[in-house]
């Protein structure tokens, strides 16, 4: 049974100590549950706020003057990597190193995908599609990280120099 403060006062006035203690205990538990519920709401709202702040930061990034420059630099770096890796694949093929050639070609494809994403970001940004540019920007950066990880993995395994 759930007690109110009125019930607790009545029990105290009637001299029913056991019921009074039960009512006070029940009231305190209700207060604790309410406090926990409020804390949950507060924590959830803090997470929501940080998500919103992150989105605002990303939106502001698209409006920065350097936004396009950063993506253009990434595009150029990936494009240069594709060219270098394709040359290395050709050299490996000439030397009869089929595994090395395959590894270089595979890594070149990774760089192509990252380059193309950065190119799409630039296209959206230049054509005023800021939201699309922002969304693709995140994906392009993730793809660049994947390429770096794949490059390191292949290098560590001795598949490329």
MARSE-315544 format. One record per residue: x, y, z of N, C-alpha, C in turn. Coordinates in Angstrom, 1 decimal, decimal comma, padded with zeros to 4 digits, always signed. Each point is the difference from the previous one (the first is absolute). Example, Ala and Ser with C-alpha at 12.3 -4.5 7.8 and 13.67 -1.06 7.14 Angstrom:
BEGIN
+--------+--------+--------+--------+--------+--------+--------+--------+--------+
!    n_x !    n_y !    n_z !   ca_x !   ca_y !   ca_z !    c_x !    c_y !    c_z !
+--------+--------+--------+--------+--------+--------+--------+--------+--------+
! +013,2 ! -005,7 ! +007,8 ! -000,9 ! +001,2 ! +000,0 ! +000,9 ! +001,2 ! +000,0 !
! -000,4 ! +001,1 ! -000,7 ! +000,9 ! +001,1 ! +000,0 ! -000,8 ! +001,1 ! +000,8 !
+--------+--------+--------+--------+--------+--------+--------+--------+--------+
***
This chain:
BEGIN
+--------+--------+--------+--------+--------+--------+--------+--------+--------+
!    n_x !    n_y !    n_z !   ca_x !   ca_y !   ca_z !    c_x !    c_y !    c_z !
+--------+--------+--------+--------+--------+--------+--------+--------+--------+
! +000,8 ! -001,2 ! +000,0 ! -000,8 ! +001,2 ! +000,0 ! +000,9 ! +001,2 ! +000,0 !
! -000,4 ! +001,1 ! -000,7 ! +000,7 ! +001,2 ! -000,1 ! -000,6 ! +001,0 ! +001,0 !
! +000,9 ! +000,6 ! +000,8 ! -000,5 ! +000,9 ! +001,0 ! +000,3 ! +001,5 ! -000,4 !
! -000,8 ! +000,9 ! +000,5 ! +000,2 ! +001,4 ! -000,2 ! +000,5 ! +000,6 ! +001,3 !
! +000,5 ! +001,2 ! +000,0 ! +000,4 ! +000,7 ! +001,3 ! -001,1 ! +000,1 ! +000,9 !
! -001,2 ! +000,2 ! -000,5 ! -001,2 ! +000,1 ! +000,8 ! -000,3 ! -001,3 ! +000,8 !
! +000,2 ! -001,1 ! -000,7 ! -000,1 ! -001,3 ! +000,7 ! +001,0 ! -000,1 ! +001,1 !
! +001,2 ! +000,4 ! -000,3 ! +001,1 ! -000,2 ! +001,0 ! -000,3 ! +000,9 ! +001,3 !
! -000,5 ! +001,2 ! -000,2 ! -000,4 ! +000,9 ! +001,1 ! -001,1 ! -000,6 ! +000,8 !
! -001,0 ! -000,6 ! -000,7 ! -001,2 ! -000,6 ! +000,7 ! +000,5 ! -001,2 ! +000,9 !
! +000,9 ! -000,8 ! -000,6 ! +000,5 ! -001,2 ! +000,7 ! +000,8 ! +000,5 ! +001,3 !
! +000,8 ! +001,0 ! -000,2 ! +000,8 ! +000,5 ! +001,1 ! -001,0 ! +000,6 ! +001,1 !
! -001,0 ! +000,7 ! -000,4 ! -001,0 ! +000,5 ! +001,0 ! -000,8 ! -001,1 ! +000,7 !
! -000,2 ! -001,1 ! -000,7 ! -000,7 ! -001,1 ! +000,6 ! +000,9 ! -000,9 ! +000,8 !
! +001,3 ! +000,3 ! +000,0 ! +000,9 ! -000,8 ! +000,8 ! +000,4 ! -001,3 ! -000,6 !
! -000,3 ! -000,2 ! -001,3 ! +000,3 ! -001,3 ! -000,7 ! +001,4 ! +000,1 ! -000,5 !
! +001,0 ! -000,3 ! +000,8 ! +001,5 ! +000,2 ! -000,4 ! +000,4 ! -000,9 ! -001,1 !
! -000,5 ! -001,3 ! -000,1 ! +000,4 ! -000,9 ! -001,0 ! -000,5 ! +000,5 ! -001,4 !
! -001,3 ! +000,4 ! +000,0 ! -000,5 ! +000,5 ! -001,3 ! +000,6 ! +001,4 ! -000,4 !
! +000,3 ! +000,8 ! +001,0 ! +000,7 ! +001,3 ! -000,2 ! +001,3 ! -000,3 ! -000,7 !
! +000,8 ! -000,9 ! +000,6 ! +001,3 ! -000,3 ! -000,5 ! -000,1 ! -000,6 ! -001,5 !
! -001,0 ! -000,8 ! -000,2 ! -000,2 ! -000,6 ! -001,3 ! -000,4 ! +001,1 ! -001,1 !
! -000,8 ! +001,0 ! +000,5 ! -000,4 ! +001,1 ! -000,9 ! +001,2 ! +000,9 ! -000,3 !
! +000,8 ! +000,3 ! +001,0 ! +001,2 ! +000,8 ! -000,2 ! +001,0 ! -000,7 ! -001,0 !
! +000,2 ! -001,3 ! +000,2 ! +000,9 ! -000,8 ! -000,8 ! -000,5 ! +000,1 ! -001,5 !
! -001,3 ! -000,2 ! -000,1 ! -000,7 ! +000,0 ! -001,3 ! +000,2 ! +001,4 ! -000,7 !
! -000,2 ! +001,1 ! +000,8 ! +000,2 ! +001,3 ! -000,6 ! +001,4 ! +000,3 ! -000,4 !
! +001,0 ! -000,5 ! +000,8 ! +001,4 ! +000,2 ! -000,4 ! +000,4 ! -000,8 ! -001,2 !
! -000,6 ! -001,2 ! -000,2 ! +000,3 ! -000,7 ! -001,2 ! -000,6 ! +000,7 ! -001,2 !
! -001,2 ! +000,6 ! +000,1 ! -000,5 ! +000,7 ! -001,1 ! +000,9 ! +001,2 ! -000,4 !
! +000,5 ! +000,7 ! +001,0 ! +000,9 ! +001,1 ! -000,2 ! +001,3 ! -000,5 ! -000,7 !
! +000,5 ! -001,1 ! +000,4 ! +001,2 ! -000,6 ! -000,6 ! -000,3 ! -000,3 ! -001,5 !
! -001,1 ! -000,7 ! -000,2 ! -000,4 ! -000,4 ! -001,4 ! -000,1 ! +001,3 ! -000,9 !
! -000,7 ! +001,0 ! +000,6 ! -000,1 ! +001,3 ! -000,8 ! +001,4 ! +000,6 ! -000,3 !
! +000,9 ! +000,0 ! +001,0 ! +001,3 ! +000,5 ! -000,2 ! +000,8 ! -000,8 ! -001,1 !
! -000,2 ! -001,3 ! +000,0 ! +000,7 ! -000,8 ! -001,0 ! -000,6 ! +000,3 ! -001,4 !
! -001,3 ! +000,1 ! +000,0 ! -000,6 ! +000,3 ! -001,3 ! +000,5 ! +001,3 ! -000,6 !
! +000,0 ! +001,0 ! +000,9 ! +000,5 ! +001,3 ! -000,4 ! +001,4 ! +000,0 ! -000,5 !
! +000,9 ! -000,8 ! +000,7 ! +001,4 ! -000,1 ! -000,4 ! +000,1 ! -000,7 ! -001,3 !
! -000,8 ! -001,0 ! -000,3 ! +000,0 ! -000,7 ! -001,3 ! -000,4 ! +001,0 ! -001,1 !
! -001,0 ! +000,8 ! +000,2 ! -000,4 ! +001,0 ! -000,9 ! +001,1 ! +001,0 ! -000,3 !
! +000,7 ! +000,5 ! +001,1 ! +001,1 ! +000,9 ! -000,1 ! +001,1 ! -000,6 ! -000,8 !
! +000,4 ! -001,2 ! +000,3 ! +001,1 ! -000,7 ! -000,8 ! -000,4 ! -000,1 ! -001,4 !
! -001,2 ! -000,4 ! -000,3 ! -000,4 ! -000,2 ! -001,4 ! +000,0 ! +001,3 ! -000,7 !
! -000,4 ! +001,1 ! +000,7 ! +000,0 ! +001,3 ! -000,7 ! +001,4 ! +000,5 ! -000,2 !
! +000,9 ! -000,3 ! +000,9 ! +001,4 ! +000,3 ! -000,3 ! +000,6 ! -000,7 ! -001,2 !
! -000,4 ! -001,2 ! -000,2 ! +000,5 ! -000,8 ! -001,2 ! -000,6 ! +000,7 ! -001,2 !
! -001,3 ! +000,3 ! +000,0 ! -000,6 ! +000,6 ! -001,1 ! +000,6 ! +001,4 ! -000,3 !
! +000,4 ! +000,7 ! +001,0 ! +000,6 ! +001,3 ! -000,2 ! +001,4 ! -000,1 ! -000,6 !
! +000,7 ! -001,0 ! +000,4 ! +001,4 ! -000,2 ! -000,6 ! -000,2 ! -000,5 ! -001,5 !
! -001,0 ! -000,8 ! -000,3 ! -000,3 ! -000,3 ! -001,4 ! -000,3 ! +001,2 ! -000,8 !
! -000,8 ! +000,8 ! +000,5 ! -000,4 ! +001,3 ! -000,7 ! +001,2 ! +000,9 ! -000,1 !
! +000,8 ! +000,1 ! +001,0 ! +001,2 ! +000,9 ! -000,1 ! +000,9 ! -000,6 ! -001,1 !
! +000,2 ! -001,3 ! +000,0 ! +000,8 ! -000,6 ! -001,1 ! -000,5 ! +000,3 ! -001,3 !
! -001,3 ! -000,1 ! -000,2 ! -000,6 ! +000,3 ! -001,3 ! +000,2 ! +001,5 ! -000,4 !
! -000,1 ! +000,9 ! +001,0 ! +000,2 ! +001,4 ! -000,2 ! +001,5 ! +000,2 ! -000,4 !
! +000,9 ! -000,7 ! +000,6 ! +001,4 ! +000,2 ! -000,3 ! +000,3 ! -000,5 ! -001,4 !
! -000,6 ! -001,1 ! -000,4 ! +000,1 ! -000,5 ! -001,4 ! -000,6 ! +001,0 ! -001,0 !
! -001,2 ! +000,5 ! +000,3 ! -000,6 ! +001,0 ! -000,8 ! +000,9 ! +001,2 ! -000,2 !
! +000,6 ! +000,5 ! +001,1 ! +000,9 ! +001,1 ! -000,1 ! +001,2 ! -000,3 ! -000,8 !
! +000,4 ! -001,2 ! +000,1 ! +001,2 ! -000,4 ! -000,8 ! -000,3 ! +000,2 ! -001,5 !
! -001,2 ! -000,3 ! -000,5 ! -000,3 ! +000,1 ! -001,4 ! +000,0 ! +001,5 ! -000,4 !
! -000,2 ! +000,9 ! +001,0 ! -000,1 ! +001,4 ! -000,3 ! +001,4 ! +000,6 ! +000,1 !
! +001,0 ! -000,7 ! +000,5 ! +001,3 ! +000,5 ! +000,1 ! +000,6 ! +000,3 ! -001,4 !
! +000,9 ! +001,0 ! +000,0 ! +000,6 ! +000,2 ! -001,3 ! +000,9 ! -001,2 ! -000,4 !
! +000,6 ! -000,6 ! +001,0 ! +001,0 ! -001,1 ! -000,3 ! -000,7 ! -001,3 ! -000,3 !
! -001,3 ! -000,1 ! +000,1 ! -000,7 ! -001,3 ! -000,2 ! +000,4 ! -000,6 ! -001,4 !
! -000,2 ! +000,8 ! -001,0 ! +000,2 ! -000,5 ! -001,4 ! +001,5 ! -000,3 ! -000,1 !
! +000,9 ! +000,8 ! +000,5 ! +001,4 ! -000,2 ! -000,1 ! +000,4 ! -001,3 ! +000,6 !
! -000,5 ! -000,3 ! +001,2 ! +000,3 ! -001,3 ! +000,6 ! -000,4 ! -001,2 ! -000,8 !
! -001,2 ! +000,1 ! -000,6 ! -000,4 ! -001,1 ! -000,8 ! +000,7 ! -000,1 ! -001,3 !
! +000,4 ! +001,1 ! -000,6 ! +000,8 ! +000,1 ! -001,2 ! +001,4 ! -000,6 ! +000,3 !
! +000,5 ! +000,2 ! +001,1 ! +001,3 ! -000,5 ! +000,3 ! -000,1 ! -001,5 ! +000,2 !
! -001,0 ! -000,5 ! +000,7 ! -000,2 ! -001,5 ! +000,1 ! -000,2 ! -000,6 ! -001,3 !
! -000,8 ! +000,7 ! -000,9 ! -000,3 ! -000,6 ! -001,3 ! +001,4 ! -000,1 ! -000,8 !
! +000,8 ! +001,0 ! +000,0 ! +001,3 ! +000,0 ! -000,7 ! +000,9 ! -001,1 ! +000,6 !
! +000,0 ! -000,1 ! +001,3 ! +000,9 ! -001,0 ! +000,7 ! -000,4 ! -001,4 ! -000,5 !
! -001,3 ! -000,3 ! +000,0 ! -000,5 ! -001,3 ! -000,4 ! +000,2 ! -000,2 ! -001,5 !
! -000,1 ! +001,0 ! -000,8 ! +000,2 ! -000,1 ! -001,4 ! +001,5 ! -000,3 ! -000,3 !
! +000,9 ! +000,6 ! +000,7 ! +001,4 ! -000,2 ! -000,1 ! +000,3 ! -001,5 ! +000,4 !
! -000,6 ! -000,4 ! +001,1 ! +000,2 ! -001,4 ! +000,5 ! -000,4 ! -001,0 ! -001,0 !
! -001,2 ! +000,3 ! -000,7 ! -000,5 ! -001,0 ! -001,0 ! +001,0 ! -000,1 ! -001,1 !
! +000,5 ! +001,2 ! -000,5 ! +001,0 ! +000,0 ! -001,1 ! +001,3 ! -000,8 ! +000,4 !
! +000,5 ! +000,3 ! +001,2 ! +001,2 ! -000,7 ! +000,5 ! -000,2 ! -001,5 ! +000,2 !
! -001,1 ! -000,4 ! +000,5 ! -000,3 ! -001,4 ! +000,3 ! -000,2 ! -000,8 ! -001,4 !
! -000,6 ! +000,7 ! -000,9 ! -000,2 ! -000,7 ! -001,3 ! +001,4 ! -000,2 ! -000,7 !
! +000,9 ! +001,0 ! +000,1 ! +001,4 ! -000,1 ! -000,5 ! +000,7 ! -001,2 ! +000,7 !
! -000,2 ! -000,1 ! +001,3 ! +000,7 ! -001,0 ! +000,7 ! -000,6 ! -001,4 ! -000,3 !
! -001,3 ! +000,0 ! -000,3 ! -000,6 ! -001,3 ! -000,4 ! +000,5 ! -000,4 ! -001,4 !
! +000,2 ! +000,9 ! -000,9 ! +000,6 ! -000,3 ! -001,3 ! +001,4 ! -000,5 ! +000,1 !
! +000,8 ! +000,7 ! +000,9 ! +001,4 ! -000,5 ! +000,2 ! +000,0 ! -001,4 ! +000,6 !
! -000,9 ! -000,3 ! +000,9 ! +000,0 ! -001,3 ! +000,7 ! -000,4 ! -001,0 ! -001,1 !
! -000,9 ! +000,3 ! -000,9 ! -000,4 ! -000,9 ! -001,0 ! +001,1 ! -000,3 ! -001,0 !
! +000,8 ! +001,0 ! -000,3 ! +001,2 ! -000,2 ! -000,9 ! +001,0 ! -000,9 ! +000,6 !
! +000,1 ! +000,1 ! +001,4 ! +000,9 ! -000,9 ! +000,7 ! -000,5 ! -001,3 ! +000,3 !
! -001,3 ! -000,3 ! -000,4 ! -000,6 ! -001,3 ! +000,2 ! -000,6 ! -000,1 ! +001,4 !
! -000,1 ! +001,0 ! +000,8 ! -000,5 ! +000,0 ! +001,4 ! -001,5 ! +000,2 ! -000,1 !
! -000,7 ! -001,1 ! -000,2 ! -001,5 ! +000,1 ! -000,2 ! -000,7 ! +000,4 ! +001,4 !
! +000,5 ! -000,5 ! +001,1 ! -000,6 ! +000,4 ! +001,3 ! +000,2 ! +001,5 ! +000,3 !
! +001,3 ! +000,5 ! -000,2 ! +000,2 ! +001,4 ! +000,2 ! -000,8 ! +000,9 ! -000,9 !
! -000,1 ! -000,4 ! -001,3 ! -000,8 ! +000,7 ! -001,0 ! -001,5 ! +000,1 ! +000,5 !
! -000,5 ! -001,2 ! +000,5 ! -001,4 ! +000,0 ! +000,4 ! -000,2 ! +000,9 ! +001,3 !
! +001,0 ! -000,1 ! +000,9 ! -000,1 ! +000,9 ! +001,2 ! +000,0 ! +001,4 ! -000,4 !
! +000,9 ! +000,4 ! -000,9 ! +000,0 ! +001,5 ! -000,4 ! -001,3 ! +000,4 ! -000,7 !
! -000,5 ! -000,9 ! -000,8 ! -001,3 ! +000,3 ! -000,7 ! -001,1 ! +000,2 ! +001,0 !
! +000,0 ! -000,9 ! +000,9 ! -001,1 ! +000,0 ! +001,1 ! +000,1 ! +001,3 ! +000,8 !
! +001,1 ! +000,3 ! +000,4 ! +000,2 ! +001,3 ! +000,7 ! -000,3 ! +001,2 ! -000,8 !
! +000,3 ! -000,1 ! -001,3 ! -000,4 ! +001,2 ! -000,9 ! -001,5 ! +000,1 ! -000,1 !
! -000,7 ! -001,1 ! +000,0 ! -001,5 ! +000,1 ! +000,0 ! -000,6 ! +000,6 ! +001,3 !
! +000,7 ! -000,3 ! +001,1 ! -000,4 ! +000,7 ! +001,3 ! +000,1 ! +001,5 ! -000,2 !
! +001,2 ! +000,4 ! -000,5 ! +000,3 ! +001,4 ! -000,1 ! -001,0 ! +000,7 ! -001,0 !
! -000,4 ! -000,8 ! -001,1 ! -000,9 ! +000,6 ! -000,9 ! -001,4 ! +000,3 ! +000,6 !
! -000,4 ! -001,0 ! +000,8 ! -001,3 ! +000,2 ! +000,7 ! +000,0 ! +001,2 ! +000,9 !
! +001,1 ! +000,2 ! +000,8 ! +000,1 ! +001,1 ! +000,9 ! +000,1 ! +001,3 ! -000,8 !
! +000,8 ! +000,0 ! -001,1 ! +000,2 ! +001,2 ! -000,9 ! -001,4 ! +000,4 ! -000,5 !
! -000,7 ! -001,0 ! -000,5 ! -001,3 ! +000,3 ! -000,6 ! -001,0 ! +000,6 ! +001,0 !
! +000,0 ! -000,5 ! +001,2 ! -000,8 ! +000,6 ! +001,1 ! +000,3 ! +001,5 ! +000,2 !
! +001,3 ! +000,2 ! +000,1 ! +000,5 ! +001,4 ! +000,2 ! -000,4 ! +000,9 ! -001,2 !
! +000,0 ! -000,6 ! -001,2 ! -000,4 ! +000,7 ! -001,2 ! -001,5 ! +000,4 ! +000,1 !
! -000,8 ! -001,0 ! +000,5 ! -001,5 ! +000,3 ! +000,1 ! -000,3 ! +001,0 ! +001,1 !
! +000,8 ! +000,0 ! +001,0 ! -000,1 ! +001,1 ! +001,1 ! +000,2 ! +001,3 ! -000,7 !
! +001,1 ! +000,1 ! -000,7 ! +000,3 ! +001,3 ! -000,7 ! -001,1 ! +000,4 ! -001,0 !
! -000,5 ! -000,9 ! -000,7 ! -001,1 ! +000,3 ! -001,0 ! -001,2 ! +000,5 ! +000,8 !
! -000,4 ! -000,7 ! +001,0 ! -001,2 ! +000,5 ! +000,8 ! +000,3 ! +001,4 ! +000,6 !
! +001,2 ! +000,2 ! +000,5 ! +000,3 ! +001,2 ! +000,7 ! +000,0 ! +001,2 ! -001,0 !
! +000,6 ! -000,3 ! -001,2 ! +000,1 ! +001,1 ! -001,0 ! -001,4 ! +000,3 ! -000,6 !
! -000,9 ! -000,9 ! +000,0 ! -001,3 ! +000,2 ! -000,5 ! -001,1 ! +000,4 ! +001,0 !
! +000,5 ! +000,4 ! +001,2 ! -000,9 ! +000,5 ! +001,0 ! -000,8 ! -001,1 ! +000,8 !
! +000,3 ! -001,2 ! -000,2 ! -000,7 ! -001,1 ! +000,8 ! +000,8 ! -000,3 ! +001,2 !
! -000,1 ! +000,9 ! +001,0 ! +000,8 ! +000,0 ! +001,2 ! -000,3 ! -001,3 ! +000,8 !
! -001,2 ! -000,3 ! +000,2 ! -000,4 ! -001,2 ! +000,8 ! +000,6 ! -001,3 ! -000,6 !
! -000,2 ! -000,1 ! -001,3 ! +000,6 ! -001,2 ! -000,6 ! +001,5 ! +000,0 ! +000,1 !
! +000,6 ! +001,1 ! -000,1 ! +001,5 ! +000,1 ! +000,1 ! +000,4 ! -000,4 ! +001,4 !
! -000,8 ! +000,5 ! +001,0 ! +000,3 ! -000,3 ! +001,4 ! -000,1 ! -001,5 ! +000,3 !
! -001,0 ! -000,6 ! -000,5 ! -000,3 ! -001,4 ! +000,2 ! +001,1 ! -000,9 ! -000,7 !
! +000,4 ! +000,4 ! -001,2 ! +001,0 ! -000,7 ! -000,7 ! +001,4 ! +000,2 ! +000,6 !
! +000,2 ! +001,2 ! +000,6 ! +001,3 ! +000,3 ! +000,6 ! +000,3 ! -001,0 ! +001,0 !
! -000,9 ! -000,3 ! +000,9 ! +000,2 ! -001,0 ! +001,0 ! +000,4 ! -001,4 ! -000,6 !
! -000,7 ! -000,4 ! -001,0 ! +000,2 ! -001,3 ! -000,7 ! +001,4 ! +000,1 ! -000,7 !
! +000,3 ! +001,1 ! -000,6 ! +001,3 ! +000,1 ! -000,7 ! +001,2 ! -000,1 ! +001,0 !
! -000,1 ! +000,6 ! +001,2 ! +001,0 ! -000,1 ! +001,0 ! +000,1 ! -001,4 ! +000,5 !
! -001,1 ! -000,7 ! +000,2 ! +000,0 ! -001,3 ! +000,5 ! +000,7 ! -000,9 ! -001,0 !
! -000,3 ! +000,2 ! -001,3 ! +000,6 ! -000,8 ! -001,1 ! +001,5 ! +000,2 ! +000,0 !
! +000,4 ! +001,3 ! +000,2 ! +001,5 ! +000,3 ! +000,0 ! +000,6 ! -000,8 ! +001,2 !
! -000,6 ! +000,0 ! +001,1 ! +000,5 ! -000,8 ! +001,2 ! +000,1 ! -001,5 ! -000,4 !
! -001,0 ! -000,5 ! -000,6 ! +000,0 ! -001,4 ! -000,4 ! +001,2 ! -000,3 ! -001,0 !
! +000,2 ! +000,9 ! -000,9 ! +001,2 ! -000,1 ! -001,0 ! +001,3 ! +000,0 ! +000,8 !
! +000,1 ! +000,9 ! +000,9 ! +001,3 ! +000,0 ! +000,8 ! +000,2 ! -001,3 ! +000,8 !
! -001,1 ! -000,5 ! +000,6 ! +000,1 ! -001,3 ! +000,7 ! +000,4 ! -001,1 ! -000,9 !
! -000,7 ! -000,1 ! -001,2 ! +000,3 ! -001,0 ! -000,9 ! +001,5 ! +000,0 ! -000,5 !
! +000,4 ! +001,3 ! -000,3 ! +001,4 ! +000,2 ! -000,4 ! +001,0 ! -000,5 ! +001,0 !
! -000,3 ! +000,3 ! +001,3 ! +000,9 ! -000,4 ! +001,1 ! +000,0 ! -001,5 ! +000,1 !
! -001,2 ! -000,6 ! -000,1 ! -000,2 ! -001,5 ! +000,1 ! +000,8 ! -000,7 ! -001,1 !
! -000,1 ! +000,5 ! -001,2 ! +000,7 ! -000,7 ! -001,1 ! +001,6 ! +000,2 ! +000,2 !
! +000,3 ! +001,2 ! +000,4 ! +001,5 ! +000,2 ! +000,2 ! +000,5 ! -000,8 ! +001,1 !
! -000,7 ! -000,2 ! +001,1 ! +000,4 ! -000,8 ! +001,2 ! +000,1 ! -001,5 ! -000,4 !
! -000,9 ! -000,4 ! -000,9 ! +000,0 ! -001,4 ! -000,4 ! +001,1 ! -000,3 ! -001,1 !
! +000,7 ! +001,1 ! -000,5 ! +001,0 ! -000,2 ! -001,0 ! -000,6 ! -000,1 ! -001,4 !
! -001,3 ! +000,4 ! -000,2 ! -000,6 ! -000,1 ! -001,3 ! +000,4 ! +001,1 ! -000,9 !
! +000,4 ! +001,1 ! +000,6 ! +000,5 ! +001,2 ! -000,8 ! +001,2 ! +000,6 ! +000,7 !
! +000,7 ! +000,9 ! -000,8 ! +001,1 ! +000,6 ! +000,7 ! -000,3 ! +001,4 ! +000,4 !
+--------+--------+--------+--------+--------+--------+--------+--------+--------+
***
